Amino acid sequence: MAKSTDPSDAIKKKFFIGAKVKLNAGGPVMAVKEHAANENWSLGGLEIVCQWFSGKKLETGRFAPETLILVKDDAEPEKQSS
């Protein structure tokens, strides 16, 4: 089986549906809801759709993969390797 060279495949694997993520600039812990195509964004035009609670209200946002980091638990973001 041939290995995929599509960069969006690696991003989808890293930020899988249900993964806990956080903006690398801070903010609430969010859950990855889906992957969406956006031709205007980098990394193959893939954006990550996340959801989180703000009090009792469910919020949704779209983020470039470069702006997100994985979170091991609600307190400690996973360190990214360069």
PDB file of N, CA, C and O in Angstrom:
ATOM      1  N   MET A   1       0.839  -1.172   0.000  1.00  0.00           N
ATOM      2  CA  MET A   1       0.000   0.000   0.000  1.00  0.00           C
ATOM      3  C   MET A   1       0.889   1.242   0.000  1.00  0.00           C
ATOM      4  O   MET A   1       1.823   1.332   0.797  1.00  0.00           O
ATOM      5  N   ALA A   2       0.610   2.190  -0.876  1.00  0.00           N
ATOM      6  CA  ALA A   2       1.410   3.405  -0.990  1.00  0.00           C
ATOM      7  C   ALA A   2       1.118   4.349   0.167  1.00  0.00           C
ATOM      8  O   ALA A   2      -0.025   4.489   0.603  1.00  0.00           O
ATOM      9  N   LYS A   3       2.165   4.988   0.653  1.00  0.00           N
ATOM     10  CA  LYS A   3       2.023   5.934   1.746  1.00  0.00           C
ATOM     11  C   LYS A   3       1.561   7.278   1.186  1.00  0.00           C
ATOM     12  O   LYS A   3       2.072   7.744   0.167  1.00  0.00           O
ATOM     13  N   SER A   4       0.583   7.899   1.865  1.00  0.00           N
ATOM     14  CA  SER A   4       0.042   9.168   1.400  1.00  0.00           C
ATOM     15  C   SER A   4       1.049  10.287   1.627  1.00  0.00           C
ATOM     16  O   SER A   4       1.724  10.326   2.655  1.00  0.00           O
ATOM     17  N   THR A   5       1.144  11.196   0.661  1.00  0.00           N
ATOM     18  CA  THR A   5       2.013  12.363   0.802  1.00  0.00           C
ATOM     19  C   THR A   5       1.193  13.637   0.962  1.00  0.00           C
ATOM     20  O   THR A   5       1.751  14.735   0.994  1.00  0.00           O
ATOM     21  N   ASP A   6      -0.119  13.499   1.063  1.00  0.00           N
ATOM     22  CA  ASP A   6      -1.001  14.650   1.239  1.00  0.00           C
ATOM     23  C   ASP A   6      -0.828  15.196   2.658  1.00  0.00           C
ATOM     24  O   ASP A   6      -1.091  14.477   3.622  1.00  0.00           O
ATOM     25  N   PRO A   7      -0.387  16.465   2.810  1.00  0.00           N
ATOM     26  CA  PRO A   7      -0.168  17.005   4.155  1.00  0.00           C
ATOM     27  C   PRO A   7      -1.432  17.042   4.995  1.00  0.00           C
ATOM     28  O   PRO A   7      -1.353  16.992   6.222  1.00  0.00           O
ATOM     29  N   SER A   8      -2.596  17.129   4.363  1.00  0.00           N
ATOM     30  CA  SER A   8      -3.831  17.173   5.143  1.00  0.00           C
ATOM     31  C   SER A   8      -4.112  15.841   5.824  1.00  0.00           C
ATOM     32  O   SER A   8      -4.790  15.816   6.852  1.00  0.00           O
ATOM     33  N   ASP A   9      -3.610  14.730   5.282  1.00  0.00           N
ATOM     34  CA  ASP A   9      -3.795  13.428   5.927  1.00  0.00           C
ATOM     35  C   ASP A   9      -3.087  13.384   7.277  1.00  0.00           C
ATOM     36  O   ASP A   9      -3.629  12.854   8.247  1.00  0.00           O
ATOM     37  N   ALA A  10      -1.888  13.934   7.342  1.00  0.00           N
ATOM     38  CA  ALA A  10      -1.143  13.956   8.604  1.00  0.00           C
ATOM     39  C   ALA A  10      -1.839  14.858   9.619  1.00  0.00           C
ATOM     40  O   ALA A  10      -1.862  14.553  10.812  1.00  0.00           O
ATOM     41  N   ILE A  11      -2.397  15.951   9.154  1.00  0.00           N
ATOM     42  CA  ILE A  11      -3.107  16.864  10.056  1.00  0.00           C
ATOM     43  C   ILE A  11      -4.369  16.201  10.585  1.00  0.00           C
ATOM     44  O   ILE A  11      -4.677  16.312  11.771  1.00  0.00           O
ATOM     45  N   LYS A  12      -5.099  15.515   9.720  1.00  0.00           N
ATOM     46  CA  LYS A  12      -6.315  14.817  10.151  1.00  0.00           C
ATOM     47  C   LYS A  12      -5.987  13.735  11.172  1.00  0.00           C
ATOM     48  O   LYS A  12      -6.749  13.503  12.110  1.00  0.00           O
ATOM     49  N   LYS A  13      -4.849  13.077  10.984  1.00  0.00           N
ATOM     50  CA  LYS A  13      -4.445  12.036  11.934  1.00  0.00           C
ATOM     51  C   LYS A  13      -4.056  12.663  13.276  1.00  0.00           C
ATOM     52  O   LYS A  13      -4.418  12.143  14.332  1.00  0.00           O
ATOM     53  N   LYS A  14      -3.327  13.766  13.237  1.00  0.00           N
ATOM     54  CA  LYS A  14      -2.896  14.428  14.469  1.00  0.00           C
ATOM     55  C   LYS A  14      -4.083  15.029  15.207  1.00  0.00           C
ATOM     56  O   LYS A  14      -4.237  14.825  16.411  1.00  0.00           O
ATOM     57  N   PHE A  15      -4.931  15.776  14.480  1.00  0.00           N
ATOM     58  CA  PHE A  15      -6.103  16.420  15.079  1.00  0.00           C
ATOM     59  C   PHE A  15      -7.345  15.603  14.715  1.00  0.00           C
ATOM     60  O   PHE A  15      -8.220  16.065  13.982  1.00  0.00           O
ATOM     61  N   PHE A  16      -7.399  14.382  15.245  1.00  0.00           N
ATOM     62  CA  PHE A  16      -8.503  13.474  14.941  1.00  0.00           C
ATOM     63  C   PHE A  16      -9.804  13.980  15.578  1.00  0.00           C
ATOM     64  O   PHE A  16      -9.769  14.755  16.534  1.00  0.00           O
ATOM     65  N   ILE A  17     -10.936  13.545  15.052  1.00  0.00           N
ATOM     66  CA  ILE A  17     -12.242  13.943  15.578  1.00  0.00           C
ATOM     67  C   ILE A  17     -12.321  13.510  17.045  1.00  0.00           C
ATOM     68  O   ILE A  17     -12.087  12.349  17.382  1.00  0.00           O
ATOM     69  N   GLY A  18     -12.653  14.465  17.898  1.00  0.00           N
ATOM     70  CA  GLY A  18     -12.746  14.199  19.326  1.00  0.00           C
ATOM     71  C   GLY A  18     -11.500  14.550  20.110  1.00  0.00           C
ATOM     72  O   GLY A  18     -11.527  14.544  21.340  1.00  0.00           O
ATOM     73  N   ALA A  19     -10.403  14.859  19.424  1.00  0.00           N
ATOM     74  CA  ALA A  19      -9.155  15.218  20.116  1.00  0.00           C
ATOM     75  C   ALA A  19      -9.352  16.510  20.895  1.00  0.00           C
ATOM     76  O   ALA A  19     -10.084  17.401  20.464  1.00  0.00           O
ATOM     77  N   LYS A  20      -8.692  16.604  22.053  1.00  0.00           N
ATOM     78  CA  LYS A  20      -8.709  17.833  22.841  1.00  0.00           C
ATOM     79  C   LYS A  20      -7.590  18.733  22.330  1.00  0.00           C
ATOM     80  O   LYS A  20      -6.444  18.301  22.209  1.00  0.00           O
ATOM     81  N   VAL A  21      -7.925  19.975  22.034  1.00  0.00           N
ATOM     82  CA  VAL A  21      -6.950  20.932  21.522  1.00  0.00           C
ATOM     83  C   VAL A  21      -7.128  22.268  22.232  1.00  0.00           C
ATOM     84  O   VAL A  21      -8.120  22.515  22.918  1.00  0.00           O
ATOM     85  N   LYS A  22      -6.133  23.108  22.040  1.00  0.00           N
ATOM     86  CA  LYS A  22      -6.152  24.444  22.604  1.00  0.00           C
ATOM     87  C   LYS A  22      -5.420  25.351  21.622  1.00  0.00           C
ATOM     88  O   LYS A  22      -4.518  24.902  20.915  1.00  0.00           O
ATOM     89  N   LEU A  23      -5.800  26.616  21.573  1.00  0.00           N
ATOM     90  CA  LEU A  23      -5.039  27.565  20.759  1.00  0.00           C
ATOM     91  C   LEU A  23      -3.655  27.710  21.373  1.00  0.00           C
ATOM     92  O   LEU A  23      -3.521  27.755  22.596  1.00  0.00           O
ATOM     93  N   ASN A  24      -2.632  27.782  20.543  1.00  0.00           N
ATOM     94  CA  ASN A  24      -1.279  27.906  21.095  1.00  0.00           C
ATOM     95  C   ASN A  24      -1.082  29.239  21.806  1.00  0.00           C
ATOM     96  O   ASN A  24      -0.079  29.426  22.494  1.00  0.00           O
ATOM     97  N   ALA A  25      -2.024  30.168  21.651  1.00  0.00           N
ATOM     98  CA  ALA A  25      -1.984  31.445  22.367  1.00  0.00           C
ATOM     99  C   ALA A  25      -2.801  31.397  23.657  1.00  0.00           C
ATOM    100  O   ALA A  25      -2.885  32.396  24.372  1.00  0.00           O
ATOM    101  N   GLY A  26      -3.406  30.241  23.961  1.00  0.00           N
ATOM    102  CA  GLY A  26      -4.197  30.088  25.178  1.00  0.00           C
ATOM    103  C   GLY A  26      -5.672  29.930  24.864  1.00  0.00           C
ATOM    104  O   GLY A  26      -6.055  29.719  23.713  1.00  0.00           O
ATOM    105  N   GLY A  27      -6.490  30.034  25.888  1.00  0.00           N
ATOM    106  CA  GLY A  27      -7.925  29.896  25.706  1.00  0.00           C
ATOM    107  C   GLY A  27      -8.435  28.586  26.255  1.00  0.00           C
ATOM    108  O   GLY A  27      -7.684  27.840  26.883  1.00  0.00           O
ATOM    109  N   PRO A  28      -9.727  28.292  26.022  1.00  0.00           N
ATOM    110  CA  PRO A  28     -10.333  27.086  26.586  1.00  0.00           C
ATOM    111  C   PRO A  28      -9.891  25.825  25.854  1.00  0.00           C
ATOM    112  O   PRO A  28      -9.436  25.877  24.712  1.00  0.00           O
ATOM    113  N   VAL A  29     -10.032  24.697  26.532  1.00  0.00           N
ATOM    114  CA  VAL A  29      -9.825  23.407  25.875  1.00  0.00           C
ATOM    115  C   VAL A  29     -11.033  23.168  24.976  1.00  0.00           C
ATOM    116  O   VAL A  29     -12.177  23.367  25.382  1.00  0.00           O
ATOM    117  N   MET A  30     -10.756  22.737  23.751  1.00  0.00           N
ATOM    118  CA  MET A  30     -11.808  22.527  22.757  1.00  0.00           C
ATOM    119  C   MET A  30     -11.728  21.085  22.260  1.00  0.00           C
ATOM    120  O   MET A  30     -10.711  20.414  22.438  1.00  0.00           O
ATOM    121  N   ALA A  31     -12.797  20.620  21.642  1.00  0.00           N
ATOM    122  CA  ALA A  31     -12.828  19.294  21.017  1.00  0.00           C
ATOM    123  C   ALA A  31     -12.907  19.478  19.504  1.00  0.00           C
ATOM    124  O   ALA A  31     -13.654  20.324  19.012  1.00  0.00           O
ATOM    125  N   VAL A  32     -12.128  18.676  18.768  1.00  0.00           N
ATOM    126  CA  VAL A  32     -12.189  18.714  17.305  1.00  0.00           C
ATOM    127  C   VAL A  32     -13.510  18.100  16.869  1.00  0.00           C
ATOM    128  O   VAL A  32     -13.812  16.952  17.195  1.00  0.00           O
ATOM    129  N   LYS A  33     -14.287  18.872  16.134  1.00  0.00           N
ATOM    130  CA  LYS A  33     -15.594  18.422  15.650  1.00  0.00           C
ATOM    131  C   LYS A  33     -15.496  17.825  14.248  1.00  0.00           C
ATOM    132  O   LYS A  33     -16.101  16.794  13.954  1.00  0.00           O
ATOM    133  N   GLU A  34     -14.721  18.491  13.386  1.00  0.00           N
ATOM    134  CA  GLU A  34     -14.584  18.016  12.003  1.00  0.00           C
ATOM    135  C   GLU A  34     -13.420  18.714  11.313  1.00  0.00           C
ATOM    136  O   GLU A  34     -12.839  19.662  11.842  1.00  0.00           O
ATOM    137  N   HIS A  35     -13.095  18.225  10.127  1.00  0.00           N
ATOM    138  CA  HIS A  35     -12.087  18.841   9.263  1.00  0.00           C
ATOM    139  C   HIS A  35     -12.841  19.426   8.077  1.00  0.00           C
ATOM    140  O   HIS A  35     -13.762  18.801   7.551  1.00  0.00           O
ATOM    141  N   ALA A  36     -12.454  20.613   7.661  1.00  0.00           N
ATOM    142  CA  ALA A  36     -13.161  21.260   6.561  1.00  0.00           C
ATOM    143  C   ALA A  36     -12.165  21.825   5.562  1.00  0.00           C
ATOM    144  O   ALA A  36     -11.065  22.240   5.926  1.00  0.00           O
ATOM    145  N   ALA A  37     -12.562  21.834   4.311  1.00  0.00           N
ATOM    146  CA  ALA A  37     -11.715  22.392   3.255  1.00  0.00           C
ATOM    147  C   ALA A  37     -11.897  23.899   3.195  1.00  0.00           C
ATOM    148  O   ALA A  37     -13.011  24.410   3.316  1.00  0.00           O
ATOM    149  N   ASN A  38     -10.794  24.597   3.009  1.00  0.00           N
ATOM    150  CA  ASN A  38     -10.813  26.043   2.819  1.00  0.00           C
ATOM    151  C   ASN A  38      -9.616  26.375   1.945  1.00  0.00           C
ATOM    152  O   ASN A  38      -8.477  26.354   2.412  1.00  0.00           O
ATOM    153  N   GLU A  39      -9.863  26.676   0.703  1.00  0.00           N
ATOM    154  CA  GLU A  39      -8.786  26.900  -0.266  1.00  0.00           C
ATOM    155  C   GLU A  39      -7.925  28.111   0.059  1.00  0.00           C
ATOM    156  O   GLU A  39      -6.820  28.237  -0.470  1.00  0.00           O
ATOM    157  N   ASN A  40      -8.404  29.002   0.915  1.00  0.00           N
ATOM    158  CA  ASN A  40      -7.650  30.210   1.249  1.00  0.00           C
ATOM    159  C   ASN A  40      -6.658  30.001   2.386  1.00  0.00           C
ATOM    160  O   ASN A  40      -5.854  30.891   2.664  1.00  0.00           O
ATOM    161  N   TRP A  41      -6.694  28.864   3.042  1.00  0.00           N
ATOM    162  CA  TRP A  41      -5.815  28.615   4.187  1.00  0.00           C
ATOM    163  C   TRP A  41      -4.626  27.769   3.758  1.00  0.00           C
ATOM    164  O   TRP A  41      -4.642  27.140   2.700  1.00  0.00           O
ATOM    165  N   SER A  42      -3.605  27.764   4.589  1.00  0.00           N
ATOM    166  CA  SER A  42      -2.391  27.012   4.281  1.00  0.00           C
ATOM    167  C   SER A  42      -2.578  25.521   4.547  1.00  0.00           C
ATOM    168  O   SER A  42      -3.680  25.075   4.868  1.00  0.00           O
ATOM    169  N   LEU A  43      -1.513  24.766   4.415  1.00  0.00           N
ATOM    170  CA  LEU A  43      -1.481  23.314   4.633  1.00  0.00           C
ATOM    171  C   LEU A  43      -2.589  22.579   3.881  1.00  0.00           C
ATOM    172  O   LEU A  43      -3.368  21.825   4.464  1.00  0.00           O
ATOM    173  N   GLY A  44      -2.634  22.815   2.593  1.00  0.00           N
ATOM    174  CA  GLY A  44      -3.585  22.097   1.765  1.00  0.00           C
ATOM    175  C   GLY A  44      -5.013  22.589   1.908  1.00  0.00           C
ATOM    176  O   GLY A  44      -5.947  21.914   1.477  1.00  0.00           O
ATOM    177  N   GLY A  45      -5.193  23.752   2.507  1.00  0.00           N
ATOM    178  CA  GLY A  45      -6.528  24.305   2.625  1.00  0.00           C
ATOM    179  C   GLY A  45      -7.398  23.612   3.655  1.00  0.00           C
ATOM    180  O   GLY A  45      -8.623  23.635   3.534  1.00  0.00           O
ATOM    181  N   LEU A  46      -6.801  22.997   4.663  1.00  0.00           N
ATOM    182  CA  LEU A  46      -7.571  22.299   5.677  1.00  0.00           C
ATOM    183  C   LEU A  46      -7.714  23.168   6.914  1.00  0.00           C
ATOM    184  O   LEU A  46      -6.738  23.751   7.385  1.00  0.00           O
ATOM    185  N   GLU A  47      -8.919  23.256   7.435  1.00  0.00           N
ATOM    186  CA  GLU A  47      -9.138  23.946   8.698  1.00  0.00           C
ATOM    187  C   GLU A  47      -9.764  22.966   9.679  1.00  0.00           C
ATOM    188  O   GLU A  47     -10.418  22.001   9.285  1.00  0.00           O
ATOM    189  N   ILE A  48      -9.555  23.230  10.949  1.00  0.00           N
ATOM    190  CA  ILE A  48     -10.054  22.358  12.003  1.00  0.00           C
ATOM    191  C   ILE A  48     -11.246  23.055  12.652  1.00  0.00           C
ATOM    192  O   ILE A  48     -11.131  24.181  13.138  1.00  0.00           O
ATOM    193  N   VAL A  49     -12.384  22.379  12.653  1.00  0.00           N
ATOM    194  CA  VAL A  49     -13.586  22.920  13.279  1.00  0.00           C
ATOM    195  C   VAL A  49     -13.644  22.368  14.701  1.00  0.00           C
ATOM    196  O   VAL A  49     -13.638  21.156  14.911  1.00  0.00           O
ATOM    197  N   CYS A  50     -13.700  23.280  15.672  1.00  0.00           N
ATOM    198  CA  CYS A  50     -13.686  22.892  17.086  1.00  0.00           C
ATOM    199  C   CYS A  50     -14.936  23.399  17.775  1.00  0.00           C
ATOM    200  O   CYS A  50     -15.587  24.338  17.318  1.00  0.00           O
ATOM    201  N   GLN A  51     -15.259  22.747  18.899  1.00  0.00           N
ATOM    202  CA  GLN A  51     -16.360  23.213  19.726  1.00  0.00           C
ATOM    203  C   GLN A  51     -15.950  23.173  21.186  1.00  0.00           C
ATOM    204  O   GLN A  51     -15.109  22.368  21.586  1.00  0.00           O
ATOM    205  N   TRP A  52     -16.558  24.055  21.983  1.00  0.00           N
ATOM    206  CA  TRP A  52     -16.264  24.158  23.405  1.00  0.00           C
ATOM    207  C   TRP A  52     -17.450  24.827  24.080  1.00  0.00           C
ATOM    208  O   TRP A  52     -18.305  25.422  23.423  1.00  0.00           O
ATOM    209  N   PHE A  53     -17.485  24.720  25.398  1.00  0.00           N
ATOM    210  CA  PHE A  53     -18.544  25.377  26.150  1.00  0.00           C
ATOM    211  C   PHE A  53     -18.038  26.681  26.740  1.00  0.00           C
ATOM    212  O   PHE A  53     -16.949  26.742  27.310  1.00  0.00           O
ATOM    213  N   SER A  54     -18.845  27.722  26.596  1.00  0.00           N
ATOM    214  CA  SER A  54     -18.616  29.010  27.232  1.00  0.00           C
ATOM    215  C   SER A  54     -19.768  29.158  28.215  1.00  0.00           C
ATOM    216  O   SER A  54     -20.847  29.628  27.855  1.00  0.00           O
ATOM    217  N   GLY A  55     -19.531  28.752  29.461  1.00  0.00           N
ATOM    218  CA  GLY A  55     -20.633  28.638  30.418  1.00  0.00           C
ATOM    219  C   GLY A  55     -21.490  27.467  29.996  1.00  0.00           C
ATOM    220  O   GLY A  55     -21.005  26.338  29.927  1.00  0.00           O
ATOM    221  N   LYS A  56     -22.762  27.719  29.712  1.00  0.00           N
ATOM    222  CA  LYS A  56     -23.663  26.657  29.257  1.00  0.00           C
ATOM    223  C   LYS A  56     -23.868  26.689  27.745  1.00  0.00           C
ATOM    224  O   LYS A  56     -24.555  25.832  27.189  1.00  0.00           O
ATOM    225  N   LYS A  57     -23.272  27.678  27.080  1.00  0.00           N
ATOM    226  CA  LYS A  57     -23.455  27.844  25.635  1.00  0.00           C
ATOM    227  C   LYS A  57     -22.372  27.102  24.855  1.00  0.00           C
ATOM    228  O   LYS A  57     -21.181  27.269  25.118  1.00  0.00           O
ATOM    229  N   LEU A  58     -22.794  26.286  23.898  1.00  0.00           N
ATOM    230  CA  LEU A  58     -21.866  25.563  23.031  1.00  0.00           C
ATOM    231  C   LEU A  58     -21.413  26.499  21.920  1.00  0.00           C
ATOM    232  O   LEU A  58     -22.230  27.025  21.164  1.00  0.00           O
ATOM    233  N   GLU A  59     -20.109  26.701  21.831  1.00  0.00           N
ATOM    234  CA  GLU A  59     -19.513  27.568  20.809  1.00  0.00           C
ATOM    235  C   GLU A  59     -18.809  26.707  19.765  1.00  0.00           C
ATOM    236  O   GLU A  59     -18.405  25.581  20.052  1.00  0.00           O
ATOM    237  N   THR A  60     -18.667  27.236  18.565  1.00  0.00           N
ATOM    238  CA  THR A  60     -17.970  26.554  17.478  1.00  0.00           C
ATOM    239  C   THR A  60     -17.076  27.564  16.779  1.00  0.00           C
ATOM    240  O   THR A  60     -17.439  28.730  16.623  1.00  0.00           O
ATOM    241  N   GLY A  61     -15.885  27.099  16.354  1.00  0.00           N
ATOM    242  CA  GLY A  61     -14.981  27.963  15.619  1.00  0.00           C
ATOM    243  C   GLY A  61     -14.143  27.164  14.648  1.00  0.00           C
ATOM    244  O   GLY A  61     -13.988  25.951  14.792  1.00  0.00           O
ATOM    245  N   ARG A  62     -13.600  27.853  13.653  1.00  0.00           N
ATOM    246  CA  ARG A  62     -12.743  27.234  12.631  1.00  0.00           C
ATOM    247  C   ARG A  62     -11.339  27.793  12.812  1.00  0.00           C
ATOM    248  O   ARG A  62     -11.153  29.002  12.953  1.00  0.00           O
ATOM    249  N   PHE A  63     -10.355  26.902  12.806  1.00  0.00           N
ATOM    250  CA  PHE A  63      -8.985  27.307  13.095  1.00  0.00           C
ATOM    251  C   PHE A  63      -8.010  26.678  12.110  1.00  0.00           C
ATOM    252  O   PHE A  63      -8.213  25.554  11.649  1.00  0.00           O
ATOM    253  N   ALA A  64      -6.956  27.412  11.796  1.00  0.00           N
ATOM    254  CA  ALA A  64      -5.856  26.856  11.007  1.00  0.00           C
ATOM    255  C   ALA A  64      -5.111  25.867  11.897  1.00  0.00           C
ATOM    256  O   ALA A  64      -4.931  26.138  13.085  1.00  0.00           O
ATOM    257  N   PRO A  65      -4.675  24.739  11.364  1.00  0.00           N
ATOM    258  CA  PRO A  65      -3.968  23.749  12.174  1.00  0.00           C
ATOM    259  C   PRO A  65      -2.727  24.308  12.872  1.00  0.00           C
ATOM    260  O   PRO A  65      -2.368  23.859  13.961  1.00  0.00           O
ATOM    261  N   GLU A  66      -2.078  25.283  12.248  1.00  0.00           N
ATOM    262  CA  GLU A  66      -0.856  25.864  12.826  1.00  0.00           C
ATOM    263  C   GLU A  66      -1.130  26.591  14.139  1.00  0.00           C
ATOM    264  O   GLU A  66      -0.206  26.831  14.915  1.00  0.00           O
ATOM    265  N   THR A  67      -2.383  26.944  14.395  1.00  0.00           N
ATOM    266  CA  THR A  67      -2.722  27.702  15.598  1.00  0.00           C
ATOM    267  C   THR A  67      -3.119  26.817  16.768  1.00  0.00           C
ATOM    268  O   THR A  67      -3.382  27.322  17.859  1.00  0.00           O
ATOM    269  N   LEU A  68      -3.166  25.497  16.559  1.00  0.00           N
ATOM    270  CA  LEU A  68      -3.642  24.580  17.589  1.00  0.00           C
ATOM    271  C   LEU A  68      -2.534  23.690  18.132  1.00  0.00           C
ATOM    272  O   LEU A  68      -1.570  23.374  17.435  1.00  0.00           O
ATOM    273  N   ILE A  69      -2.691  23.289  19.405  1.00  0.00           N
ATOM    274  CA  ILE A  69      -1.832  22.277  20.009  1.00  0.00           C
ATOM    275  C   ILE A  69      -2.727  21.229  20.662  1.00  0.00           C
ATOM    276  O   ILE A  69      -3.821  21.539  21.135  1.00  0.00           O
ATOM    277  N   LEU A  70      -2.254  19.993  20.684  1.00  0.00           N
ATOM    278  CA  LEU A  70      -2.986  18.928  21.357  1.00  0.00           C
ATOM    279  C   LEU A  70      -2.868  19.099  22.866  1.00  0.00           C
ATOM    280  O   LEU A  70      -1.862  19.602  23.364  1.00  0.00           O
ATOM    281  N   VAL A  71      -3.899  18.678  23.586  1.00  0.00           N
ATOM    282  CA  VAL A  71      -3.906  18.755  25.039  1.00  0.00           C
ATOM    283  C   VAL A  71      -4.041  17.346  25.584  1.00  0.00           C
ATOM    284  O   VAL A  71      -4.965  16.619  25.218  1.00  0.00           O
ATOM    285  N   LYS A  72      -3.114  16.954  26.464  1.00  0.00           N
ATOM    286  CA  LYS A  72      -3.162  15.624  27.077  1.00  0.00           C
ATOM    287  C   LYS A  72      -4.339  15.522  28.035  1.00  0.00           C
ATOM    288  O   LYS A  72      -5.060  14.525  28.037  1.00  0.00           O
ATOM    289  N   ASP A  73      -4.532  16.553  28.848  1.00  0.00           N
ATOM    290  CA  ASP A  73      -5.690  16.656  29.723  1.00  0.00           C
ATOM    291  C   ASP A  73      -6.056  18.125  29.813  1.00  0.00           C
ATOM    292  O   ASP A  73      -5.431  18.945  29.141  1.00  0.00           O
ATOM    293  N   ASP A  74      -7.037  18.484  30.611  1.00  0.00           N
ATOM    294  CA  ASP A  74      -7.509  19.876  30.649  1.00  0.00           C
ATOM    295  C   ASP A  74      -6.470  20.862  31.160  1.00  0.00           C
ATOM    296  O   ASP A  74      -6.646  22.070  31.004  1.00  0.00           O
ATOM    297  N   ALA A  75      -5.397  20.379  31.764  1.00  0.00           N
ATOM    298  CA  ALA A  75      -4.443  21.302  32.376  1.00  0.00           C
ATOM    299  C   ALA A  75      -3.114  21.408  31.640  1.00  0.00           C
ATOM    300  O   ALA A  75      -2.450  22.441  31.733  1.00  0.00           O
ATOM    301  N   GLU A  76      -2.711  20.389  30.922  1.00  0.00           N
ATOM    302  CA  GLU A  76      -1.345  20.357  30.393  1.00  0.00           C
ATOM    303  C   GLU A  76      -1.303  20.142  28.881  1.00  0.00           C
ATOM    304  O   GLU A  76      -1.530  19.024  28.419  1.00  0.00           O
ATOM    305  N   PRO A  77      -1.014  21.202  28.088  1.00  0.00           N
ATOM    306  CA  PRO A  77      -0.879  21.031  26.639  1.00  0.00           C
ATOM    307  C   PRO A  77       0.318  20.134  26.297  1.00  0.00           C
ATOM    308  O   PRO A  77       1.338  20.153  26.985  1.00  0.00           O
ATOM    309  N   GLU A  78       0.176  19.364  25.241  1.00  0.00           N
ATOM    310  CA  GLU A  78       1.275  18.512  24.783  1.00  0.00           C
ATOM    311  C   GLU A  78       2.307  19.367  24.083  1.00  0.00           C
ATOM    312  O   GLU A  78       1.955  20.233  23.283  1.00  0.00           O
ATOM    313  N   LYS A  79       3.558  19.141  24.367  1.00  0.00           N
ATOM    314  CA  LYS A  79       4.633  19.883  23.725  1.00  0.00           C
ATOM    315  C   LYS A  79       4.768  19.415  22.293  1.00  0.00           C
ATOM    316  O   LYS A  79       4.725  18.217  22.014  1.00  0.00           O
ATOM    317  N   GLN A  80       4.935  20.383  21.367  1.00  0.00           N
ATOM    318  CA  GLN A  80       5.104  20.039  19.963  1.00  0.00           C
ATOM    319  C   GLN A  80       6.585  19.938  19.652  1.00  0.00           C
ATOM    320  O   GLN A  80       7.388  20.744  20.122  1.00  0.00           O
ATOM    321  N   SER A  81       6.935  18.948  18.859  1.00  0.00           N
ATOM    322  CA  SER A  81       8.327  18.824  18.438  1.00  0.00           C
ATOM    323  C   SER A  81       8.539  19.595  17.147  1.00  0.00           C
ATOM    324  O   SER A  81       7.642  19.661  16.307  1.00  0.00           O
ATOM    325  N   SER A  82       9.699  20.169  16.986  1.00  0.00           N
ATOM    326  CA  SER A  82      10.002  20.978  15.797  1.00  0.00           C
ATOM    327  C   SER A  82      10.607  20.132  14.731  1.00  0.00           C
ATOM    328  O   SER A  82      10.931  20.633  13.654  1.00  0.00           O
TER     329      SER A  82
END
